[in-house]
Amino acid sequence: MTTKEIRDLAPTEITTKLRETREQLLQLRLRKQTGQVEKTHELRVLRKDIARLETITREKNKKTTAAA
């Protein structure tokens, strides 16, 4: 997911996407432990997506508190 796509989402959608991405990362880590993962680069991609989601969530929260 790109940063622009994430910024276009509503805060509730971002939260949902963050939860789904964390679940995917957990499942991928479990599969890696059993040796069932062929594309190990997906771990890094998911971690970066989580970081993007959290960063944009924090930015949006900061804007709303600054406006109040």
PyRosetta script that sets phi, psi and omega in degrees:
from pyrosetta import init, pose_from_sequence

init()
pose = pose_from_sequence("MTTKEIRDLAPTEITTKLRETREQLLQLRLRKQTGQVEKTHELRVLRKDIARLETITREKNKKTTAAA")
pose.set_psi(1, 136.8)
pose.set_omega(1, -179.6)
pose.set_phi(2, -89.9)
pose.set_psi(2, 163.4)
pose.set_omega(2, -179.9)
pose.set_phi(3, -63.0)
pose.set_psi(3, -38.6)
pose.set_omega(3, -179.8)
pose.set_phi(4, -63.9)
pose.set_psi(4, -41.3)
pose.set_omega(4, 177.9)
pose.set_phi(5, -62.3)
pose.set_psi(5, -40.5)
pose.set_omega(5, -178.6)
pose.set_phi(6, -67.5)
pose.set_psi(6, -41.2)
pose.set_omega(6, -179.3)
pose.set_phi(7, -63.9)
pose.set_psi(7, -27.5)
pose.set_omega(7, 179.8)
pose.set_phi(8, -77.2)
pose.set_psi(8, -14.4)
pose.set_omega(8, -178.5)
pose.set_phi(9, -79.1)
pose.set_psi(9, 154.8)
pose.set_omega(9, 174.3)
pose.set_phi(10, -77.2)
pose.set_psi(10, 157.7)
pose.set_omega(10, -179.3)
pose.set_phi(11, -56.2)
pose.set_psi(11, -37.0)
pose.set_omega(11, 178.9)
pose.set_phi(12, -69.5)
pose.set_psi(12, -35.1)
pose.set_omega(12, 177.2)
pose.set_phi(13, -67.4)
pose.set_psi(13, -37.1)
pose.set_omega(13, 178.1)
pose.set_phi(14, -63.8)
pose.set_psi(14, -43.4)
pose.set_omega(14, 179.3)
pose.set_phi(15, -61.5)
pose.set_psi(15, -42.8)
pose.set_omega(15, 178.9)
pose.set_phi(16, -64.1)
pose.set_psi(16, -45.0)
pose.set_omega(16, 179.8)
pose.set_phi(17, -63.2)
pose.set_psi(17, -37.7)
pose.set_omega(17, 178.7)
pose.set_phi(18, -63.5)
pose.set_psi(18, -44.0)
pose.set_omega(18, 179.3)
pose.set_phi(19, -62.9)
pose.set_psi(19, -43.2)
pose.set_omega(19, 179.8)
pose.set_phi(20, -64.6)
pose.set_psi(20, -41.2)
pose.set_omega(20, -178.9)
pose.set_phi(21, -66.8)
pose.set_psi(21, -40.2)
pose.set_omega(21, 176.8)
pose.set_phi(22, -63.7)
pose.set_psi(22, -38.4)
pose.set_omega(22, 177.5)
pose.set_phi(23, -64.8)
pose.set_psi(23, -41.5)
pose.set_omega(23, 177.4)
pose.set_phi(24, -62.2)
pose.set_psi(24, -41.2)
pose.set_omega(24, 179.4)
pose.set_phi(25, -63.5)
pose.set_psi(25, -42.4)
pose.set_omega(25, 178.6)
pose.set_phi(26, -61.3)
pose.set_psi(26, -47.0)
pose.set_omega(26, -180.0)
pose.set_phi(27, -62.6)
pose.set_psi(27, -39.8)
pose.set_omega(27, 179.8)
pose.set_phi(28, -66.6)
pose.set_psi(28, -39.0)
pose.set_omega(28, 176.9)
pose.set_phi(29, -63.7)
pose.set_psi(29, -40.8)
pose.set_omega(29, 178.5)
pose.set_phi(30, -64.8)
pose.set_psi(30, -42.0)
pose.set_omega(30, 177.9)
pose.set_phi(31, -66.3)
pose.set_psi(31, -32.2)
pose.set_omega(31, 178.9)
pose.set_phi(32, -66.2)
pose.set_psi(32, -38.8)
pose.set_omega(32, 179.7)
pose.set_phi(33, -63.4)
pose.set_psi(33, -31.4)
pose.set_omega(33, 179.5)
pose.set_phi(34, -91.6)
pose.set_psi(34, -0.6)
pose.set_omega(34, 176.0)
pose.set_phi(35, 80.3)
pose.set_psi(35, 25.6)
pose.set_omega(35, -177.1)
pose.set_phi(36, -101.1)
pose.set_psi(36, 5.2)
pose.set_omega(36, -176.7)
pose.set_phi(37, -100.2)
pose.set_psi(37, 124.3)
pose.set_omega(37, 177.2)
pose.set_phi(38, -94.5)
pose.set_psi(38, -33.9)
pose.set_omega(38, -177.7)
pose.set_phi(39, -104.9)
pose.set_psi(39, 85.4)
pose.set_omega(39, -176.6)
pose.set_phi(40, -71.6)
pose.set_psi(40, -16.2)
pose.set_omega(40, 179.4)
pose.set_phi(41, -67.8)
pose.set_psi(41, -17.7)
pose.set_omega(41, 179.3)
pose.set_phi(42, -63.6)
pose.set_psi(42, -28.8)
pose.set_omega(42, 177.2)
pose.set_phi(43, -59.6)
pose.set_psi(43, -46.8)
pose.set_omega(43, -179.2)
pose.set_phi(44, -66.6)
pose.set_psi(44, -39.4)
pose.set_omega(44, 179.7)
pose.set_phi(45, -61.6)
pose.set_psi(45, -44.7)
pose.set_omega(45, 179.8)
pose.set_phi(46, -65.7)
pose.set_psi(46, -41.5)
pose.set_omega(46, 178.5)
pose.set_phi(47, -61.8)
pose.set_psi(47, -40.5)
pose.set_omega(47, 179.1)
pose.set_phi(48, -68.5)
pose.set_psi(48, -37.2)
pose.set_omega(48, 176.3)
pose.set_phi(49, -62.7)
pose.set_psi(49, -41.5)
pose.set_omega(49, 178.3)
pose.set_phi(50, -62.3)
pose.set_psi(50, -42.5)
pose.set_omega(50, 179.3)
pose.set_phi(51, -63.5)
pose.set_psi(51, -41.4)
pose.set_omega(51, 177.9)
pose.set_phi(52, -62.5)
pose.set_psi(52, -45.4)
pose.set_omega(52, -179.7)
pose.set_phi(53, -61.1)
pose.set_psi(53, -44.5)
pose.set_omega(53, -179.5)
pose.set_phi(54, -67.0)
pose.set_psi(54, -39.1)
pose.set_omega(54, -179.9)
pose.set_phi(55, -63.4)
pose.set_psi(55, -46.6)
pose.set_omega(55, -178.5)
pose.set_phi(56, -68.6)
pose.set_psi(56, -36.2)
pose.set_omega(56, 175.2)
pose.set_phi(57, -60.5)
pose.set_psi(57, -44.7)
pose.set_omega(57, 179.5)
pose.set_phi(58, -63.9)
pose.set_psi(58, -40.5)
pose.set_omega(58, 178.1)
pose.set_phi(59, -62.3)
pose.set_psi(59, -43.9)
pose.set_omega(59, -179.8)
pose.set_phi(60, -65.8)
pose.set_psi(60, -38.9)
pose.set_omega(60, 177.2)
pose.set_phi(61, -65.6)
pose.set_psi(61, -37.4)
pose.set_omega(61, 179.5)
pose.set_phi(62, -65.6)
pose.set_psi(62, -39.1)
pose.set_omega(62, 178.7)
pose.set_phi(63, -64.7)
pose.set_psi(63, -42.4)
pose.set_omega(63, -177.7)
pose.set_phi(64, -69.5)
pose.set_psi(64, -35.5)
pose.set_omega(64, 178.4)
pose.set_phi(65, -74.2)
pose.set_psi(65, -32.3)
pose.set_omega(65, 178.7)
pose.set_phi(66, -70.8)
pose.set_psi(66, -33.3)
pose.set_omega(66, -179.6)
pose.set_phi(67, -73.7)
pose.set_psi(67, -25.9)
pose.set_omega(67, -177.6)
pose.set_phi(68, -82.8)
pose.dump_pdb("model.pdb")
